[in-house]
Amino acid sequence: QVQLVESGGGLVQAGGSLRLSCASSGRTFSSYAMGWFRQVPGKKRELVAAISWSGRSTDYADSVKGRFTISRDNAKNTVFLQMNSLKPEDTAVYYCAAATIMITRTEDDYIYWGQGTQVTVSS
C-alpha cells in the first residue's frame, strides 16, 4: 500500500509561482511512475505532468509545457510540481498519483492517489 500526501497549494496571483510536493509513505516509491492531475468542478480530471520511476522521462499537457516542471527525489520519496507563470485557468484541485507502468497519461493506470491540494490563481 502506498499513501500519497500533497502539499504546497494555495492562492497566488496570475504570473506567480507555486511548488507542489507529494510525499509517499511506501518503501517502493522509486518503482512507481508518478503523475500530477488536476480537476475543476464539473470537468473531467486531466493529466498535467508525468514522470518515470527514474526521473529520466517526463511528459506534459500542452497547456502547461514550458511553465510547469515535474521532478522527483527518490531518496526522499517525494515528487514535485514546480508551477511558474500561473494563469487563472490553472485553478483546480491538484492530485498526485502513482502508476506501475513506466510513464503514462492514462488515468486508469494510476492505482494510488493523494487527497488533493487546492490551487487558486487570481487574475
C-alpha positions in Angstrom: 0.0 0.0 0.0 1.2 3.5 -0.9 -0.1 6.6 0.8 0.4 9.9 -1.0 0.0 13.3 0.6 0.1 16.5 -1.4 1.1 19.9 0.0 2.0 23.4 -1.3 -1.3 24.5 -2.8 -2.7 27.9 -2.1 -3.8 31.3 -3.5 -1.4 33.1 -5.9 -1.8 36.0 -8.3 -1.6 35.4 -12.1 2.1 35.3 -13.1 3.2 33.9 -9.8 4.6 30.5 -8.9 3.9 27.6 -6.6 5.7 24.4 -5.8 3.6 21.3 -5.0 5.0 18.4 -3.2 3.7 14.8 -2.9 5.2 12.7 -0.2 4.9 8.9 -0.3 4.9 6.6 2.7 5.9 3.5 0.8 9.3 2.0 0.6 8.8 1.1 -3.1 8.3 4.7 -4.2 11.1 4.5 -6.7 9.4 1.7 -8.6 6.4 3.8 -9.5 5.8 6.3 -12.2 4.2 9.4 -10.8 1.7 11.8 -12.2 0.1 15.1 -11.3 -3.5 15.6 -12.3 -5.9 18.4 -11.8 -9.7 18.7 -11.7 -12.1 21.6 -11.9 -15.7 21.1 -10.6 -17.9 19.8 -13.3 -15.0 18.8 -15.5 -13.0 15.6 -16.1 -9.7 15.1 -14.3 -6.8 15.8 -16.6 -3.1 14.9 -16.6 -0.8 17.8 -16.0 2.6 16.0 -15.9 4.1 12.6 -15.5 7.5 11.3 -14.7 9.1 7.8 -15.0 10.3 5.9 -11.9 13.9 7.0 -12.7 13.0 10.6 -13.5 14.7 10.4 -16.9 11.4 10.6 -18.8 8.7 13.3 -18.4 5.5 14.2 -20.2 3.4 17.3 -20.0 0.0 18.5 -21.1 0.3 21.0 -23.9 -1.4 23.7 -21.7 1.5 23.6 -19.2 4.5 23.0 -21.3 7.3 25.5 -20.7 5.6 26.7 -17.4 5.4 23.6 -15.2 8.2 21.2 -14.3 7.8 17.7 -12.7 10.7 16.2 -10.8 11.2 13.6 -8.1 13.6 12.8 -5.3 13.5 9.0 -4.8 15.7 9.3 -1.7 13.0 11.4 -0.1 10.1 9.6 -1.6 8.8 12.8 -3.0 7.6 14.1 -6.3 7.3 17.8 -7.1 5.5 20.1 -9.5 7.0 23.5 -10.0 4.4 25.8 -11.5 5.5 29.1 -12.9 3.7 31.8 -14.9 0.4 30.7 -13.4 -2.8 31.6 -15.1 -6.4 31.8 -13.7 -7.2 28.7 -15.8 -4.7 26.7 -13.8 -7.1 27.0 -10.8 -8.0 23.4 -9.8 -7.6 20.7 -7.2 -4.2 19.1 -7.9 -3.7 15.4 -7.2 -0.6 13.2 -7.3 -0.9 9.6 -8.3 1.3 6.5 -8.7 1.4 4.0 -11.5 3.2 0.8 -12.1 3.6 1.5 -15.8 6.9 3.2 -16.7 5.2 6.5 -17.7 1.6 7.0 -18.7 -1.0 9.6 -19.4 -3.9 7.2 -18.8 -5.7 7.9 -15.6 -6.8 4.3 -15.2 -3.1 3.2 -15.0 -2.7 5.1 -11.8 -3.5 3.0 -8.8 -2.7 5.2 -5.8 -4.0 8.7 -5.3 -3.5 11.5 -2.9 -6.3 13.6 -1.4 -5.6 16.7 -3.5 -4.5 20.2 -2.8 -6.3 23.3 -4.0 -4.5 25.8 -6.3 -6.3 29.1 -6.9 -4.9 31.7 -9.3 -6.4 35.1 -9.1 -6.4 37.5 -12.1 
